[in-house]
Amino acid sequence: MSLCKRRGFIFPGSDVYGGFAGTWDYGPLGVILKKKIMDEWWHFFVETRDDIVGVDAAILMNPKTWEASGHTATFADPLVECKECKSRFRADKIAKGITESVTTEEFLATHTKCPVCGKENWGPIRKFNMMFLTHVGAVLPDDDADLAAKNIAYLRPETAQGIFTNFKNVVDSVYPTIPFGIAQQGKAFRNEISPRDFILRDRECSQMEIEYFVHPNTWEENFDKLLKLNHEFLEKVCNLPAEKLHDYDVPAADRAHYSKRTIDFMFDYPNGQEELMGLAYRTDFDLQNIARESGKSMEYRDKVTGETFVPHVIEPSIGVERLFLAVLSAAYKEEELEDGDKRIVLKLPENLAPYRFCVSPLLKNKPELVEKAKEVYAKLREKYTFVTWDDSGNIGKRYRKQDEIGTPKCIVIDFDTLQDDTVTVRNRDTTKQIRVKIEEL
Ligand code: GAP
């Protein structure tokens, strides 16, 4: 967390006013990394595939969406209040061995003490709906309650419903061949009872989701296909170590209300194992609900067999922040170098590192070195875009800084460069330096 703030990856939301729980802002370095992660995902799942197309739906949706999806009725966490100090908690996060569906009796049997006052005097478990409520249109605070109720809307708690509600539009406009997926990236909002663990549980987060529509008889093979594909993305594209990823087959009692099978991808974060993403078989739950609420048919006609049916859905869903934290924590190393020096280094893969190269003149007060370095910088920038310039402090300090932000290669222009057009290229991971001709960079 301290590296993230110091180097401009992530700042607490509304920092200047003392913060705002569950919100985080991305700084100059963080915004590049976040965007690269999102772009890699889009490239891997949409741009390079014939069977997945994209949408970008509005965050504010007709409230019928959340009635149909079940969120109004069931998108709730178990809230418990300490009767002594009035602090409120998510019950399954303060007691051991219980799940989200915990009852008051089960919770009391754990004899959990209040994390704030240490007493054991609890009120009943209540279901707390996590959707953020707002009013849409010209409604004033002193308007009558009925009018206000009519104008209620929610900030979407998942991007998925923006996909389901566009299923018919996508089929009618581009008529994809089944099985096919619709992908979306975007903000989702959840009024988490206790946002925590840095960016792991936020009140405002970003999701990357695919609804993959299949014939009901083929859900299992498509589930396995998407399981493999997501592992490939996480391990090959995001460089997450396979041994830190664990598939957890979620038991029926703990699955979301819409799911017949869910595999949570758990990741070994620095604070312990947590859910990185979920892969859920949502059956035809959503499309059937939409058909009922809207009165419109959600049927698909198979192009080959002519069969008409409501497709079933496999959904891979991942939070950008959780992937960001997994990528950062897998890359973060504290090392002792040969000369006894210590360093922090982010061993980010080249495709995700905010900058691929850093270009420096050996000495900033030698105009001939600066001029040559600027030439090299301009050339590389044109070719690779993500190139940074650093002429601050001495060369050792620059290397430390570039190690901390994960720049794979540092290029230094020195007096030999002026003679033979070669530069020093220093490798972030090995710290070894080689000389390379500028034209070969
Ligand atoms: N459409 C299905 C869905 O939203 P979910 O398990 O509630 O399922 C999917 O969320 C993913 O979104 C999670 O695996 C996680 O990566 C991310 N996510 C959910 N709530 C989050 C939060 N409060 N903060 C950060 N990421 C969150």
Residues whose N, C-alpha, C, O or C-beta is under 5 A from the ligand:
A	BS01	GAP	P157 E158 A160 R190 I199 L200 R201 D202 C205 E275 L276 M277 G278 S317 I318 G319 E321 R322
